[in-house]
Amino acid sequence: MNDNSDIEQAVGQKGRRAIRSYVLRQGRLTPGQENALTQHWPRLGCSTQAGLLDFATLFGNDQPVCLEIGFGMGDSLAEQARDKPDMNYVGIEVHRPGVGHVLMLSESYGLDNIRVLAEDSIEVLNTSVPDQSLSLVQVFFPDPWHKKRHHKRRLINEEFLALVRGKLAIGGVVHVATDWAHYAEEIEALFATLSHFEQVTAPARPQTKFERRGLGLGHEISDLAYQLVN
């Protein structure tokens, strides 16, 4: 990936949906992020163009796999991968500065248990994640789309959870964190209608930039976790 054309094509061309849960704001890459995309994407980057991912081959082991959707700048994702070498991490993020940053961190930490996709998460789940292959799916501080007319853009909905259910192994967990009370209530109400999931204690996780921002605004943080039981 000499000129980042692969990642630009992945972000720009894949995963076109009528309603997206995100707005694509590319931002300006720092020289370090640009270099990381060029140097480290060939080793740590993945694409739906390769078809169904074989995690055992991709990581060279059969450790449990955690999928994080929308990792932002990736600080917490890289920190988790560093602190839990017995778990493999797959991160999805469409914003190139965040992808470049997590690649920088991964190289700095010497990580080999992390892989990154720069594509629409629904596209990735539909085309590239094998059924019953995930132990954990985490979505930390997704865009709350707080205006009522935009609620249809929220990622966590019945269709999304049906898709995730098919990708989780029995006993796998969905972990969602949000600082928007209404969104948390909506998520809790949704899971209450799903007999396949049972609420459990949320796994420990690093604090994120969006979390710190929410706390600074006086928002209450909700960590919600549900285990697939059947």
Beta strands, then each sheet from edge to edge (+ up, - down):
strand 1: 45-46
strand 2: 65-69
strand 3: 88-92
strand 4: 114-117
strand 5: 134-140
strand 6: 168-178
strand 7: 197-200
strand 8: 222-228
sheet 1: 1+ 4+ 3+ 2+ 5+ 6+ 8- 7+
end
